[in-house]
Amino acid sequence: MPSNKDYLQFILEQLSELEEITYRAMMGEYILYYRGKIVGGIYDDRLLVKPVKSAITYMPAAHYELPYDGAKKMLLVEDVDNREFLTGLFQTMFEELPAPKPKKKK
C-alpha cells in the first residue's frame, strides 16, 4: 500500500527546522535525506530510520520493522508528533550515516 502524501507533508513540516531535508518518491514510498545522506523513509505511512548506533541509543525502546518484503529491518519512529524529538534524532544520526555513493558518469 503506497504512503499518503499528506503523511509525508506532515513529517516534512515536523522536520522544517532542519536545513536540507529532501525526499525522493520511490514506488509509492518516500526516501528521506538529511544534508544529502539517506536517513530513512516513509513506508506504509510509517516513519522508519536506519538502525545506526546513535538512533538505537536515542530510541532504546524502538521496534524493528521491515519497510517492505526482502528489505533490511529499520527502526520505527513512533513519536512523530514531537518536533523536537524528530529534529534531535536526525541531527544525532547525521555523522554516523554513510556518505552518498558517487554517481556514475554516463
Buried (B, 14 or more C-beta within 10 A) or exposed (E): EEBEEEBBEBBBEBBEEBEEBEBEEEEEBBBBBBBEBBBBBBBBBBBBBBBBEBBEEBBEEBEEBEBEEEEEEBBBBBEBEEBEBBBEBBBBBBEEBEEEEEEEEE
